[in-house]
Amino acid sequence: MSLDRYAKMNGLTPSMLYRWQKQFADQIAECPADPLARQPKFAAVKIDDTPSARQQASQTQASPLFSKDRQNPGAPIEIVLRNGRILRVITPIDFEAMTRLADALEATA
């Protein structure tokens, strides 16, 4: 589908789409042609039910969760829950909110 046709279908002007295409050319070039073909990155995770001093302190003040990927600091984080569901979040995200969401997704059938 051409940009002109897409713009018309979505109530945009073609010049706006061309301007965005030029403005975000670097980011577009970094995107794989087939996003599902990219290799996933995995990080080792240790589950520890013992609350640390930091976790106890965070219970009084919510803290955001950031990606530690230096090449892509806003990279999404995927968490495979015990029931097999996958929780995908875009950072930064409030850790407490993500925890509540994960708990809710694990509790539902």
Beta strands, then each sheet from edge to edge (+ up, - down):
strand 1: 64-65
strand 2: 76-80
strand 3: 86-90
strand 4: 93-94
sheet 1: 1+ 4-
sheet 2: 2+ 3-
end
